[in-house]
Amino acid sequence: MLPGLAGGLPSLRARITTVESLEKEFDWLVRELQRVVAAGTPQRKLNRGFQSPWWTREVKEARETAKRAEREHKRVPTAYLHYRLG
């Protein structure tokens, strides 16, 4: 049962007699729902932009270069590309 509604729906109907009182009760209901959702939903982890502290732009670029060299070597296996894969 909602707080302040010990009398049930007849009590709620008695409290809502004007548009303003309806708006007030509606706003209260929205605030309560937001509070419940905030309390029951786990917080997201902060996104630092990288998966790990050591995962930098240089590491990302080196990984992309290595993957590109690996794909090239699979297409055309040359001694130079084999050397680049090192």
Order of alpha helices (4+ residues) and beta strands (2+ residues): alpha-alpha-alpha-alpha
